[in-house]
């Protein structure tokens, strides 16, 4: 009877351990694919567990662009299941005193990253369950202690792979730290007047040059802005006006003639600005980031 009970306990423990394993590991960086950096990170992950489910989010983040790294995590994480481990390496402060952390969100995803602002948007969107600082003395690739400039390979890919494979518990990452992370300040979407909204230009739809804001679709309704209203658009970098114009709020690109501006709701259910079959950002020299803001006002 005791042996049978012990066997059931062991089987239960193994089953629990197995349920921790085989979560997806998703890599992001600003390394590009022109050299062996990404391949080295992937190799480390497969060395940890040759059955790991490994995917790339993107490795085309512009060099040192922590804001864009933050946005790409925000853009994609909600479409991945609980347990997914994201490794993001956009790390201009590599080798300095900045913390290396793993953020566990309230939807049970894990984000391995330098604590340099990369986690700003996923922490806001999903909530912080717990943050642990990676113990780099023990949780790093073997024989990498003298390397200070490739933590993506030596620390983040290694820790991410061990978490995703179930070979490391979250508690073993390192000491629990404050439930605060380094955040990048930016303009939150808000109603600022009668039929008027302000927000941030979070990102560009790179291939087509559409301007994506952080203004949610339902905020237009709250501001009494409706389909086919004409909107006055002002875009700022810092506080300098970079664009002023007018466009109708419509459902899709074909609702205006080729080359004409429009305001529409993008795939993330946020307000966007575009030129039909042309590149708005390129034509008007518009970019994105924490210092790029937009104001929309009904001007019927």
Rosetta blueprint (number, residue, H / E / L):
1 X L
2 X H
3 X H
4 X H
5 X H
6 X H
7 X H
8 X H
9 X H
10 X H
11 X H
12 X H
13 X H
14 X H
15 X H
16 X H
17 X H
18 X H
19 X H
20 X H
21 X L
22 X L
23 X L
24 X E
25 X E
26 X E
27 X E
28 X E
29 X E
30 X L
31 X L
32 X L
33 X L
34 X L
35 X L
36 X L
37 X H
38 X H
39 X H
40 X H
41 X H
42 X H
43 X H
44 X H
45 X H
46 X H
47 X H
48 X H
49 X L
50 X L
51 X L
52 X L
53 X E
54 X E
55 X E
56 X E
57 X E
58 X E
59 X L
60 X L
61 X L
62 X L
63 X L
64 X L
65 X L
66 X H
67 X H
68 X H
69 X H
70 X H
71 X H
72 X H
73 X H
74 X H
75 X H
76 X H
77 X H
78 X L
79 X L
80 X L
81 X L
82 X L
83 X L
84 X L
85 X E
86 X E
87 X E
88 X E
89 X E
90 X L
91 X L
92 X L
93 X L
94 X L
95 X L
96 X L
97 X L
98 X L
99 X L
100 X E
101 X E
102 X E
103 X E
104 X E
105 X E
106 X L
107 X L
108 X L
109 X L
110 X E
111 X E
112 X E
113 X E
114 X E
115 X L
116 X L
117 X L
118 X L
119 X L
120 X H
121 X H
122 X H
123 X H
124 X H
125 X H
126 X H
127 X L
128 X E
129 X E
130 X E
131 X E
132 X E
133 X E
134 X L
135 X L
136 X L
137 X L
138 X L
139 X L
140 X L
141 X L
142 X L
143 X L
144 X L
145 X L
146 X L
147 X L
148 X L
149 X L
150 X L
151 X H
152 X H
153 X H
154 X H
155 X H
156 X H
157 X H
158 X H
159 X H
160 X H
161 X H
162 X H
163 X H
164 X H
165 X H
166 X L
167 X L
168 X L
169 X L
170 X H
171 X H
172 X H
173 X L
174 X L
175 X L
176 X E
177 X E
178 X L
179 X L
180 X L
181 X L
182 X L
183 X L
184 X L
185 X L
186 X L
187 X L
188 X L
189 X L
190 X E
191 X E
192 X E
193 X E
194 X L
195 X L
196 X E
197 X E
198 X E
199 X E
200 X E
201 X E
202 X E
203 X E
204 X E
205 X E
206 X L
207 X L
208 X L
209 X L
210 X E
211 X E
212 X E
213 X E
214 X E
215 X E
216 X E
217 X H
218 X H
219 X H
220 X H
221 X H
222 X H
223 X L
224 X L
225 X L
226 X L
227 X L
228 X L
229 X L
230 X E
231 X E
232 X E
233 X E
234 X E
235 X E
236 X E
237 X E
238 X L
239 X L
240 X E
241 X E
242 X E
243 X E
244 X E
245 X E
246 X E
247 X E
248 X E
249 X E
250 X L
251 X L
252 X L
253 X H
254 X H
255 X H
256 X L
257 X L
258 X L
259 X L
260 X L
261 X E
262 X E
263 X E
264 X E
265 X E
266 X L
267 X L
268 X L
269 X L
270 X E
271 X E
272 X E
273 X E
274 X E
275 X E
276 X L
277 X L
278 X E
279 X L
280 X H
281 X H
282 X H
283 X H
284 X H
285 X L
286 X L
287 X L
288 X L
289 X L
290 X L
291 X L
292 X E
293 X E
294 X E
295 X E
296 X E
297 X E
298 X E
299 X L
300 X L
